[in-house]
């Protein structure tokens, strides 16, 4: 069964097993999916309320973007685990002959690249989510500001975990251009997310007792 088709209980049990996958990368993507769902919920609690009519248009955009991101994140839950399993399969390839060694080396390199690309996609999506969640915080129904704030926190967490998973794989990759480009994007995206998080978190706390 695919991970995104499991019950919550079954997913947690699978995660807590001694198997190495699913692991942190899939959890990062799941955090993103939950954050996107919260953003969509806040949108739904805003639209249709006459006193919040000025926010309807932007909340409709939030809803569409959040739904799209939720679907993206759920796909990444599975893809991250698949990428890890591909690495394990590459490492188990035979290495008796020079041809086998060369083939195995190529397979490992490509699988490690995939294991970096997938969490980078999660990080990118998290960067989009935190901006959507900001709109939910600032323009959504004030009654649901802590739900929107939860989406902000989940986006930040998803991004941070995803960044870990990109960075741990980079030293295993021989392609220096690939490594340099991925490291730069990770650093820049995290910096942008942290700045935005500080701004939104400050706004939320100013509204609370």
N, C-alpha and C positions, 0 to 999 in steps of 0.2 A: 504494500500500500504506500502511496506517495505521502510524504510528510504533511502536506497541506490538506490531506483528506483524513488525517487521524483526529480522533477526539483529543481534547485538551489533556485528559488524563493519560491517554496512550502516548501522546507526544512526550509528556513529562517523564513517563516511565522509560521510554526509549532513550531519552536524553540522559537519564540518571544511570543507565546501564554502563557496563564496562567497555562498550563499543566506543571508538573514538569519533564516530559520526552517527547522528548529527552532533555538531559541537557549537563552538562560539559563533562561527560565521552564520550558521542557520538561525541561531538565537538572535543575532543582530538583525537579520532580515525580518524575523518575527516581531521584534520590537518595533521595527519600522511599520509593519503592517498594522499593528495595534495602534500606533500613533496616527497613522492615516485614517483608521476607522474612527478614532476619537475626533479627529478634525471634521470628518464627514458628519458625525453625530451632532457636533456643535452647529454645523451649518443647518442641519435639519431642525434644530431647536431655535433657529433664528428666522429662517424663512417662514412666511405666513403670519408673522406677528406684526400687526400694523404699527406698533410703537417702534419697531426696528426696521421699518420699510426701507430706509436709506441704505441699509446693509444687505438687502436681498440680492442685488446683482452680484456683489463681490462674494457673497456666501454661496451663490450658485456656482461661481467659478471655483471656489474652495472645494465644494462638493465633488465637482467633476474631476478636479486634479487629485483630490484625496482618493477617490475611487480608483483612478488609474494607477496611482502609486501603490495602493493596497494590493492590487493585482500584481504589479511588478514585484513588490516585496515577497509575496507568497511564492512566486516563481523562483525567486532567489533563495528562498528557504531550501528548496529541493536542489537547486543548481549548486549551492555551496557544498552540500553533502556529496553530490555527484562528482564535483571537482576533487574533493579529498579522496574519494574512492578511486578516481583515475590516477592520482599520484601513487596510491598504494599498489595499484595494478602495474604501473610502470616500474616501480621498485622491485617487483617480483619477477620481472622479465628475465629470461636466461642471459648469462654473460660468460658462456664457455668459450665462444669464438670471438675473433675480432669483429666480425660482422654483427654478431649478437650484442657485443659491447657497444658498438656504434649506434645500433638501433635502440638499445636501451637508453643510452645517453640522450638521444634525441627525444625519446618518449618522455623521459623525466623532465627535460627542459620545457617541453610543450605543456606537460601537465602542471608543472610549477607555475608557468605563466598563466594558465587558466585559473589556478588557485589564487592568483593575485588579481586577475581581472574581475572575478566574480565579487569578492568583497569590495573592490573598488566601485563596482556598479552599485552595491549597497550603500557605500559612502556617498556616491553622487546622488542617489535617490534620497538619502537622509538630508543632504544639503537642500534639496528641493522641499522636502517635508517640513523642515524647520521654518521655512519662509511661509508655507501654507498655514502652518500652525500659528505663526505670528499673526496672520490675518484673522484667524479664528479667535485668538486672544483679544485682539484690539477692536475687532468689528463684530464679533459674535455676541450672542446673548450673554449679558453679564452674569446671569445665574450659572452659566456653564464655564466660567473663566478658569476654574481649576481643572476641568476636563480638557480644555484647550491647553492649559499649562502642562497637563500630563502628556499631551501630544508633543509639546516642545521638549520635555525631558526625555521622552522615548526616542525622538529624533536624534537628540544629542548622544544618547547611549548607543543607539544603533550605529551612528557614525563612528563613535570612539572604538567600539568593538570591531567594526569592519576595518578601521584603519590598522588596528593591531594585526589583523589577519592578512592584510596586504604586506605590512612591513616584515612580518616573520618569514614570509616566503621569498622576499627579494634577495637575501644573501645566497639563496640556493640557485639563483638564475645567472647564467653567464652573459646574457645579452645586456651590455652596459647601458645602451640607449634605453632599452625597456625599463631597466631598474631606475635610471635617472628620471625618466619621465613620470613613472608611477610615484616615486618618492616625492617629486615636486608637487604633483597634483594632490597627494595625500596631505602634505604639509599646508598647502594653500587652502584646501577645502576645510580642514580642521580649524585653521586660523579664522576663516570667515564664519564658520559655525559657532565658534566660541565667542566671537564678538557679538553675533546676533543673539546668542543665548543669554549673554550678560544683559543685553538691552531688554529683551523680553522678560527675563526673570525679574529684573528690577521693576518693570512696569507691573507685573503681576503682584509682586509683594507690596507695591505702593497702593494697590486696590484692596488688600486684605488687612485685617486687624493685626 
